[in-house]
Amino acid sequence: MFYQLTSDGIKVFVRLSPKAKREGIEGLHTDPDGTERLKIAVAAPPVDGKANEALIKSLAKQLHIAKSAITLVSGATDRSKTLLITADCSALIKKLELLK
């Protein structure tokens, strides 16, 4: 699963593609260790956190939630990232399932 339910909300595992020609969700990506991640492309370059900001903005728009509900937990300088989303978990899981 590319997401995990926690006591704080939902952790979403993402594989980010910065400087992409087309923005959006590109499906699922499986890491060599077997971890499944949601692959998301953004046009922003990986400089000064711009790609991370674009990722949060894009995901918030796709899920119809506030940007402030999404926090970057790990992977600030890596393509593999973990995001924590604090929102209504049952509704959010349904939306996440539609994204892949």
Secondary structure, DSSP 8 states (H G I E B T S, - for coil): --EEE-SSSEEEEEEEE-S-SS-EEEEEEE-TTS-EEEEEE-SS-SSTTHHHHHHHHHHHHHHT--GGGEEEEE-TTSSEEEEEE-S-HHHHHHHHHHH-
